[in-house]
Amino acid sequence: MPNNLKSMMDKRGMSSTELAYKSGVGARYIGFITQGVRSPSLKVAMKMAQALGCKVEDIFLPTECTKRTQKPA
């Protein structure tokens, strides 16, 4: 599952260790999330968004619509 976590961390100059500390999880877990190997719980996702100063959807919601979500012409 692709996400924007790495780019959000880079924009704010935040390391995975710092984000992990502020989110209450391990740095390795943050790495798994950025790689798309793991998905955080809603509680952890909200803590991550708060630490990054953004909304959960900014991190985890894809920016492009798929055919399935586009309105019919």
ABEGO torsion letter per residue (X at the ends): XBBAAAAAAAAAGBBAAAAAAAAGBBAAAAAAAAAGABBBBAAAAAAAAAAAGBBAAAAABBABBBAAABBBX
